[in-house]
Amino acid sequence: MDMHDAVIVGAGFGGMGAAIQLKRLGIDDLVILEREDDLGGTWHVNHYPGLAVDIPSSTYSYSFEPNPHWTRLFAPGKELKAYAEHVAERYDLRRHMVFGTSVSAAVWDEDAQRWHVSTSDGSVHSGRWLFTATGFLSQPRLPEIAGIESFAGRLVHTADWDDSADLTGERVAVIGTGATAVQLVPELARVAEHLTVFQRTPIWVAPKPDYPVPSVARRVFAALPLTQRLVRWGGSALLEALMVGGVLHYKNLSAFNRAAELMCRAHLARQVRDPELRRRLTPSYSFGCKRPTFSNEWFPTLARPDVTLETEPIARVDERGLVTADGRRTDVDTLVLATGFNLWDVNFPAFEVLGREGRNLGKWWRDHRFQAYEGVTVPGFPNLVSLNSPYSYSGLSYFTTIESQMKHVERLFTGMRERGATVFEVTQEANDEFLERMTDRVADTVFALGSCEGAHSYYFNQHGEATLLRPTSTLNALREAGRFPLDAYDYA
């Protein structure tokens, strides 16, 4: 058995953030287990054409490790991957990483007061503390369409893109119109003979202020970090207004929501002249029920004569293509699944986690509602920090979530050490109070007061509850991460 102080599952930005915080606390005996063959999480797995960050690059990085070298306001995927490699090098993380290792289960050993983490190759890694950083978007969703396994052409999911595939002159179909499709479809339309996009749910799309960052600006950012911090602050303020003002504080700030929706409607009207196509591309749900995105190319691409937007439901797939519910068929050479990720059925958690007395975390969440104190810890699961949990995602930038969790870990571990303890467990009372507070605040959001029927949003779990996002401002999340009462935990 491989023994460590801490075991971290996942080598994406969340897992690396946890490792950086542990090393700051003097905990260097740790292992980072990663199922893929390299670090970077979603920015290693995803490499489809058009991949880019969907919020301003300045906000999508650790605040303590700014990157002055972004070439665009919305950086392409390759630059995010390079940034991940830079962070790993800067903080000496690679030596802790074990790649090609898929975790199958984690079990709390009450006698040893340790977590035993089993992998698919039969090995076991034991750690006093366990950090799960498997990401929110790590389990690809495959559509349940009759006959899809019989398709004889090329079938590819965007999370498993074949870089060698040449789609030039092909008949291509894409299933899905989420944020991934918004980036991918314009690229495919440039090379395909004909492209058919199958839409179940339209998406709110805002104008994308995506411009190259001049080299002189990059030099200024490198020489004067304060200038980049100011840019970051401005981008964060915009995201805060959109997400927190217009979505989470919908009851009191619904004007923000209406303004965002009007902006998206105006963007659609400017780019699509055909009223029938505009109608089909206009969501019926309130802005914010489903994650919106930015694009200047999505609507013009769908208006092209060699691109078809298909809104009739898919009845089945056969060896030649797709057949819609009204009996029409679309024969294609390549079928692309831009169907996103499965959060609530095979994630939360991404593998079996057994706590005290064999309590199964996945079953407990589904039987007793999805919940986690401050989005990181769960009663009955000592020494477990779950970085991808209900009510943990704060704002639109994942790095806000990561850094608030890092602050929580710093305060928790410092308090544990001051008590001479090595084991922590959140109390049931603290957990229940937090859950009640979050539930009350969700009642003020667009998820409760808006019209979200038909959004098909991953923000909602299978019980219809919006438990993914923390329904507070990002400033509140950061503040509480550094101030939560230490007696919210029991120590031993």
C-alpha positions in Angstrom: 0.0 0.0 0.0 1.3 3.4 -1.0 1.2 5.7 2.1 0.9 9.5 2.0 -0.3 12.4 4.1 -2.8 13.4 1.4 -4.3 11.8 -1.7 -5.7 14.2 -4.4 -7.8 12.8 -7.2 -7.6 14.9 -10.3 -4.8 16.9 -11.9 -6.9 19.8 -13.2 -6.8 23.3 -11.9 -8.9 22.2 -8.8 -6.5 19.4 -7.8 -3.5 21.6 -8.5 -5.0 24.4 -6.3 -5.5 21.9 -3.5 -1.9 20.7 -3.8 -0.5 24.2 -3.8 -2.5 25.0 -0.6 -1.3 21.8 1.1 2.3 22.6 0.2 1.9 26.1 1.6 0.7 24.4 4.9 3.9 22.4 4.9 2.3 19.1 3.7 4.5 17.9 0.9 3.9 14.1 1.2 1.0 13.9 -1.3 0.1 12.1 -4.4 -2.1 13.4 -7.2 -3.9 10.6 -9.1 -5.0 11.4 -12.6 -6.9 9.0 -15.0 -5.7 10.9 -18.1 -2.1 10.7 -19.5 -1.3 14.3 -18.6 -2.4 17.2 -16.4 -4.8 20.0 -17.2 -8.2 18.4 -16.6 -10.8 19.6 -19.1 -8.1 21.6 -21.0 -6.2 18.4 -21.6 -9.2 16.2 -22.5 -10.8 18.7 -24.7 -9.0 19.8 -27.9 -11.8 20.1 -30.5 -11.6 22.9 -33.1 -12.5 26.3 -31.8 -11.9 25.4 -28.1 -11.5 28.5 -26.0 -12.3 29.8 -22.5 -15.9 31.2 -22.5 -15.2 34.0 -20.1 -12.4 36.7 -20.2 -9.0 35.1 -19.9 -7.9 37.6 -17.2 -10.5 36.1 -14.8 -9.7 32.5 -15.7 -6.5 32.0 -13.8 -5.2 31.9 -10.2 -5.2 35.4 -8.8 -1.8 34.6 -7.1 -0.3 33.4 -10.4 -1.5 35.8 -13.2 -0.7 35.1 -16.8 0.4 38.2 -18.7 0.8 36.2 -21.9 -2.8 35.6 -23.0 -2.9 36.4 -26.7 -6.7 37.1 -26.8 -9.3 38.3 -24.4 -10.8 34.8 -24.6 -7.8 32.6 -24.7 -7.7 29.5 -27.0 -7.6 26.0 -25.4 -3.9 25.5 -26.1 -3.0 28.5 -24.0 -5.1 27.2 -21.1 -3.2 23.9 -21.3 0.1 25.7 -21.4 -0.9 27.7 -18.4 -1.7 24.5 -16.5 1.8 23.2 -17.4 3.3 26.5 -16.2 1.5 26.2 -12.8 2.6 22.6 -12.3 6.2 23.6 -13.0 6.1 26.8 -11.0 4.8 25.0 -7.9 6.7 21.7 -8.3 3.6 19.6 -8.7 4.5 17.2 -11.5 6.6 15.0 -9.1 3.5 14.3 -7.1 1.4 13.2 -10.1 0.6 9.7 -11.2 -1.0 9.6 -14.7 -3.1 6.9 -16.3 -4.6 6.0 -12.9 -8.4 5.7 -12.6 -9.7 5.7 -9.1 -12.5 3.2 -8.5 -13.3 3.7 -4.8 -12.2 5.4 -1.6 -12.9 3.9 1.8 -12.4 5.5 5.3 -10.6 3.2 7.7 -11.8 4.0 11.2 -9.1 2.1 13.0 -6.2 3.6 11.0 -7.9 7.0 10.6 -7.0 7.1 7.0 -8.5 6.9 3.5 -7.7 3.9 1.3 -8.0 4.8 -2.4 -8.3 1.9 -4.8 -7.5 2.2 -8.5 -8.5 0.2 -11.6 -5.0 -1.4 -11.8 -5.5 -2.9 -8.3 -3.1 -0.6 -6.4 -4.1 1.2 -3.2 -3.0 4.7 -2.1 -3.5 5.5 1.5 -3.8 9.1 2.8 -4.7 10.8 6.1 -6.7 13.3 4.0 -8.5 12.8 0.8 -9.2 15.6 -1.7 -11.6 14.8 -4.6 -11.0 17.2 -7.6 -12.6 15.2 -10.4 -14.2 18.3 -12.0 -17.8 19.1 -12.7 -17.5 18.4 -16.4 -15.6 15.1 -16.4 -18.1 12.4 -17.3 -19.3 12.7 -21.0 -23.0 12.4 -21.6 -23.9 10.0 -24.4 -27.4 10.6 -25.9 -30.0 7.9 -25.4 -31.1 7.6 -29.1 -32.3 4.4 -30.5 -29.8 2.8 -33.0 -26.9 5.2 -32.4 -24.6 2.2 -32.0 -25.5 1.1 -35.5 -24.1 4.2 -37.2 -21.5 3.1 -39.8 -19.8 6.5 -40.3 -17.4 8.3 -38.0 -18.9 8.9 -34.5 -17.1 11.2 -32.1 -17.8 13.0 -28.8 -16.3 16.4 -28.4 -14.6 15.2 -25.2 -12.8 12.6 -27.3 -12.0 14.5 -30.4 -9.9 12.8 -33.2 -7.3 15.4 -34.3 -6.5 13.3 -37.3 -10.0 13.4 -38.7 -10.4 15.4 -41.9 -14.0 16.5 -42.3 -13.3 18.5 -45.5 -16.1 17.9 -48.0 -18.1 15.7 -45.7 -21.7 15.7 -44.6 -21.5 16.4 -40.9 -24.2 16.4 -38.2 -23.8 17.8 -34.7 -26.2 16.9 -31.9 -26.3 19.6 -29.2 -26.3 23.4 -29.1 -24.6 24.2 -25.8 -21.4 26.2 -25.2 -19.2 23.5 -26.8 -21.3 23.4 -30.0 -21.3 27.2 -30.1 -17.5 27.1 -30.4 -17.2 24.0 -32.6 -20.0 24.5 -35.2 -18.5 27.6 -37.0 -15.2 25.6 -37.4 -16.9 22.6 -38.9 -19.0 24.8 -41.2 -15.8 26.1 -42.8 -14.8 22.6 -44.1 -17.9 20.5 -44.3 -19.9 20.1 -47.5 -23.0 20.4 -45.5 -23.6 20.7 -41.8 -26.8 19.9 -39.9 -27.1 21.0 -36.3 -29.7 19.2 -34.2 -31.1 21.5 -31.5 -33.2 20.5 -28.5 -32.7 23.6 -26.5 -31.6 27.0 -27.8 -28.9 28.9 -25.8 -28.7 32.6 -24.8 -25.7 34.0 -26.7 -24.2 37.4 -26.0 -21.7 39.4 -28.2 -18.2 38.3 -27.7 -15.6 41.1 -27.2 -12.8 38.8 -28.3 -9.8 40.8 -29.5 -6.1 40.1 -29.7 -4.2 41.4 -26.7 -1.4 43.6 -28.2 2.1 42.6 -27.5 2.7 46.0 -25.8 -0.1 45.3 -23.4 1.3 41.9 -22.6 4.7 43.5 -21.8 3.0 46.0 -19.6 1.1 43.2 -17.7 4.4 41.4 -17.2 6.3 44.5 -16.0 3.4 46.0 -14.0 1.2 43.2 -12.5 -1.2 45.8 -11.0 -2.4 46.7 -14.5 -3.5 43.1 -15.1 -5.1 43.0 -11.7 -7.2 46.0 -12.7 -8.3 44.3 -15.9 -9.1 41.2 -13.9 -11.2 43.2 -11.5 -13.1 44.8 -14.4 -13.8 41.4 -16.0 -14.9 39.9 -12.7 -17.3 42.8 -12.1 -18.9 42.2 -15.4 -19.3 38.5 -14.7 -20.6 39.3 -11.2 -23.3 41.6 -12.6 -24.4 38.9 -15.1 -24.3 35.9 -12.8 -24.9 37.2 -9.3 -27.0 40.3 -10.1 -29.1 38.9 -12.9 -29.3 35.2 -11.9 -28.7 34.7 -8.2 -30.3 37.9 -7.0 -33.1 37.7 -9.4 -35.8 38.7 -6.8 -34.3 42.1 -6.1 -32.2 42.7 -9.2 -34.4 41.3 -12.0 -33.6 44.4 -14.1 -30.1 42.9 -14.6 -31.7 39.8 -15.9 -33.9 41.6 -18.3 -31.0 43.8 -19.5 -28.9 40.6 -20.2 -31.8 39.0 -22.1 -32.4 42.1 -24.1 -28.7 42.3 -25.0 -28.8 38.7 -26.3 -32.1 39.3 -28.2 -30.6 42.3 -29.9 -27.5 40.4 -30.8 -29.6 37.7 -32.4 -31.7 40.3 -34.3 -28.6 42.0 -35.7 -27.1 38.7 -36.9 -30.1 36.8 -38.2 -32.6 38.4 -40.5 -34.9 35.4 -41.1 -37.7 35.8 -38.6 -38.4 32.1 -38.5 -34.8 31.2 -37.8 -34.7 33.9 -35.1 -37.8 32.3 -33.5 -36.2 28.9 -33.4 -33.0 30.3 -31.9 -34.7 32.3 -29.2 -34.8 30.4 -25.8 -38.2 30.1 -24.1 -36.6 30.0 -20.7 -35.4 32.9 -18.6 -31.8 34.1 -19.0 -29.5 32.3 -16.6 -31.6 29.1 -16.2 -28.9 27.5 -18.4 -25.4 28.7 -18.7 -25.2 31.4 -21.4 -22.2 31.9 -23.6 -20.5 34.5 -25.9 -20.1 34.2 -29.6 -20.0 36.4 -32.7 -20.0 33.5 -35.2 -22.7 31.2 -33.9 -25.8 32.9 -35.4 -24.2 33.8 -38.8 -23.0 30.2 -39.2 -26.6 28.9 -38.7 -27.8 31.4 -41.3 -25.5 30.0 -44.0 -27.1 28.1 -46.9 -24.9 25.1 -46.4 -25.9 24.8 -42.7 -29.3 23.4 -41.5 -30.7 24.0 -38.1 -32.9 21.0 -37.3 -35.3 21.4 -34.3 -37.5 18.3 -34.9 -36.7 15.6 -32.3 -34.4 12.7 -33.3 -36.4 9.5 -33.5 -33.5 7.1 -34.3 -30.1 6.7 -35.8 -29.3 4.0 -38.4 -26.2 3.1 -40.3 -26.5 6.0 -42.7 -27.7 8.9 -40.5 -30.5 10.3 -38.5 -34.3 10.1 -38.8 -36.4 12.8 -37.1 -39.8 12.2 -35.5 -41.6 13.4 -38.6 -39.9 10.7 -40.7 -37.4 12.9 -42.5 -33.9 11.5 -42.7 -30.4 13.2 -42.8 -27.6 11.1 -44.2 -24.2 12.0 -42.9 -20.6 10.8 -43.0 -19.6 12.1 -39.5 -21.8 12.4 -36.4 -20.5 14.7 -33.7 -21.9 14.4 -30.2 -21.7 17.8 -28.5 -24.0 16.5 -25.8 -22.0 17.8 -22.8 -21.4 16.0 -19.5 -23.3 13.9 -17.0 -23.1 15.6 -13.7 -25.9 14.1 -11.6 -26.1 10.5 -12.6 -22.4 9.4 -12.7 -20.8 12.3 -10.9 -21.2 13.6 -7.4 -19.1 11.7 -6.7 -17.2 10.4 -9.7 -16.3 7.2 -7.9 -17.5 5.3 -4.9 -16.8 7.0 -1.6 -17.5 5.2 1.7 -17.3 7.1 4.9 -18.0 6.2 8.6 -19.9 2.9 9.0 -19.8 2.3 5.3 -22.0 5.4 4.4 -22.0 5.7 0.7 -21.6 9.3 -0.3 -23.4 9.0 -3.7 -26.4 7.2 -2.1 -26.5 9.5 0.9 -26.6 12.6 -1.4 -29.4 11.1 -3.5 -31.4 9.9 -0.4 -30.9 13.0 1.7 -30.6 15.8 -0.9 -27.4 17.1 -2.4 -25.5 19.1 0.2 -22.0 20.0 1.5 -20.9 22.4 4.1 -19.5 25.5 2.4 -19.4 23.3 -0.7 -16.4 21.3 0.6 -17.2 18.9 3.5 -19.9 16.4 4.4 -20.9 14.9 7.8 -20.0 11.3 8.1 -17.0 11.7 5.9 -14.0 12.7 8.1 -10.9 14.1 6.4 -12.6 14.4 3.1 -12.5 17.6 1.1 -14.8 17.3 -1.8 -13.9 20.1 -4.3 -16.7 19.3 -6.7 -19.8 19.4 -4.5 -23.3 20.8 -4.2 -23.3 24.6 -3.6 -19.6 24.9 -4.3 -19.5 26.6 -7.7 -19.3 30.3 -7.2 -19.8 32.9 -9.9 -18.8 32.2 -13.6 -15.1 31.7 -13.2 -14.1 28.3 -11.8 -11.1 29.9 -10.2 -13.3 31.8 -7.8 -14.5 28.5 -6.6 -11.0 27.0 -6.4 -9.5 29.9 -4.4 -12.4 30.1 -1.9 -11.9 26.4 -1.3 -8.2 26.9 -0.8 -9.0 29.6 1.8 -11.3 27.2 3.5 -8.6 24.5 3.6 -6.1 26.9 5.0 -8.4 28.0 7.9 -9.6 24.4 8.6 -6.1 22.8 8.7 -4.7 25.7 10.8 -7.5 25.3 13.3 -7.1 21.5 13.3 -3.3 21.8 14.0 -3.9 24.4 16.8 -6.0 21.8 18.5 -3.3 19.1 18.1 -5.7 17.1 15.9 -5.3 15.2 12.7 -8.9 14.4 12.0 -11.8 16.8 11.2 -15.4 16.3 10.4 -18.1 18.9 9.9 -20.9 18.7 12.4 -24.4 17.8 11.4 -25.7 21.0 12.9 -23.3 23.2 10.9 -24.1 21.3 7.7 -27.9 21.6 8.3 -27.7 25.3 9.0 -25.7 25.9 5.8 -28.1 23.8 3.7 -31.1 25.7 5.1 -29.4 29.0 4.3 -28.6 28.0 0.8 -32.1 26.6 0.2 -33.6 29.9 1.4 -31.3 31.9 -0.9 -32.1 29.7 -3.9 -35.7 30.9 -3.5 -34.6 34.3 -4.6 -32.8 33.2 -7.8 -34.0 32.8 -11.3 -34.0 29.1 -10.8 -37.0 29.5 -8.5 -38.6 32.7 -9.7 -37.8 32.6 -13.4 -39.2 30.4 -16.1 -36.8 27.5 -16.3 -39.1 24.9 -17.7 -37.5 23.4 -20.8 -34.0 24.7 -20.1 -32.6 21.2 -19.7 -29.9 22.8 -17.6 -27.1 21.0 -15.8 -27.6 23.5 -12.9 -30.5 21.3 -11.8 -30.1 17.8 -10.4 -32.4 14.9 -11.1 -34.7 16.0 -8.3 -35.3 19.4 -10.0 -33.2 21.3 -7.4 -30.6 23.9 -8.4 -27.9 22.7 -6.1 -24.7 23.2 -8.3 -24.2 27.0 -7.8 -23.7 28.7 -4.5 -26.5 31.3 -4.5 -24.4 34.1 -3.0 -21.9 36.7 -4.4 -18.4 35.5 -5.0 -17.2 38.0 -2.3 -19.5 36.3 0.2 -18.0 32.9 -0.8 -14.4 34.2 -0.3 -15.3 36.0 2.9 -17.0 33.0 4.5 -14.1 30.7 3.4 -11.8 32.7 5.6 -14.2 33.3 8.5 -16.4 30.2 9.0 -16.6 29.2 12.7 -14.0 26.6 13.6 -16.5 24.9 15.9 -18.4 23.9 12.8 -16.1 20.9 12.9 -15.3 18.2 15.4 -11.6 17.4 15.8 -9.7 14.3 17.0 
